[in-house]
Every structure is written in C-alpha cells, then in structure tokens.
Amino acid sequence: MTEVVVTRRGQTTIPAEIRRKYGIVEGTRLEIFDKDGVIMIRKKRSTVDLIGTGSVDVKKACELLSRIREEDDR
C-alpha cells in the first residue's frame, strides 16, 4: 500500500509505478466511485479497449463512437 496526500484543492498524485502498470498517461480518463466505504479509481474504458471483446452491442458501440467524436471536436 502506498500513502498519498490530498492537497487543499482536492488533488493527489497517482504513484509512478501504478501509472506505468496501468498505462495512465496525461489525458487518461479515470472513474472514481465509492463501493461500500472504499474509494476506488479505475481507467475509463474506451472503444479501443472494447475492440474484439464482444461485450458491447452495435448500438452501444455507435453511441460510444459518437461521444468520442464530440469530445474530439471540443
């Protein structure tokens, strides 16, 4: 377990070894949620992560692609 500090603005640093292990680089989107009193952070899955998994139907894939295109246009 690694200890990190939260700044007065609510920011913290993810240790380098964890960033490397999970491929977290500048611009990577993360999800944070509370599960039974435990704060959890995970990489947000992109459509690239879903290719070939069969876990997304065509309609959902199209919705995800549309959302990515909207983000790219910003």
C-alpha positions as CSV (number, residue, x, y, z in Angstrom):
1,M,0.0,0.0,0.0
2,T,1.2,3.5,-0.9
3,E,0.2,6.6,1.0
4,V,-0.6,9.8,-0.9
5,V,-1.6,13.3,0.2
6,V,-4.6,15.3,-0.8
7,T,-4.0,19.0,-1.4
8,R,-6.3,21.7,-0.3
9,R,-7.7,21.7,-3.8
10,G,-8.6,18.0,-3.5
11,Q,-5.8,16.9,-5.8
12,T,-3.5,13.9,-5.3
13,T,-0.7,12.2,-7.3
14,I,-1.0,8.6,-8.5
15,P,2.4,7.0,-7.9
16,A,4.5,6.5,-11.0
17,E,4.7,2.7,-10.6
18,I,0.9,2.4,-10.7
19,R,0.7,4.8,-13.6
20,R,3.2,2.7,-15.6
21,K,1.5,-0.6,-14.6
22,Y,-2.0,0.6,-15.9
23,G,-0.8,2.8,-18.8
24,I,-2.1,6.0,-17.2
25,V,-0.7,9.0,-19.1
26,E,-1.6,12.6,-19.4
27,G,-5.1,12.9,-20.6
28,T,-6.2,9.4,-19.5
29,R,-9.7,9.5,-18.2
30,L,-10.4,7.8,-14.8
31,E,-13.6,6.9,-13.0
32,I,-13.8,7.3,-9.2
33,F,-16.6,5.7,-7.1
34,D,-17.4,4.7,-3.6
35,K,-18.0,1.0,-3.0
36,D,-19.0,0.0,0.5
37,G,-17.0,2.8,2.0
38,V,-13.9,2.1,-0.2
39,I,-12.8,4.8,-2.7
40,M,-12.0,3.1,-6.0
41,I,-10.3,4.6,-9.1
42,R,-10.1,2.8,-12.5
43,K,-9.3,3.7,-16.0
44,K,-12.3,4.6,-18.0
45,R,-12.7,2.1,-20.8
46,S,-12.7,3.5,-24.3
47,T,-14.0,1.9,-27.5
48,V,-10.4,0.9,-28.3
49,D,-10.4,-1.2,-25.1
50,L,-13.6,-2.9,-26.2
51,I,-12.5,-4.0,-29.7
52,G,-12.9,-7.7,-30.0
53,T,-14.3,-8.3,-26.6
54,G,-17.9,-8.9,-27.7
55,S,-19.0,-7.0,-24.6
56,V,-20.7,-4.2,-26.5
57,D,-23.5,-4.4,-28.9
58,V,-23.5,-2.4,-32.2
59,K,-25.9,0.3,-30.8
60,K,-23.8,0.9,-27.7
61,A,-20.6,1.0,-29.8
62,C,-22.1,3.6,-32.1
63,E,-23.1,5.7,-29.0
64,L,-19.6,5.4,-27.7
65,L,-18.1,6.5,-31.0
66,S,-20.4,9.5,-31.2
67,R,-19.4,10.5,-27.7
68,I,-15.7,10.3,-28.6
69,R,-16.2,12.3,-31.7
70,E,-17.9,15.0,-29.7
71,E,-15.0,15.1,-27.2
72,D,-12.5,15.4,-30.1
73,D,-14.5,18.3,-31.5
74,R,-14.1,20.3,-28.3
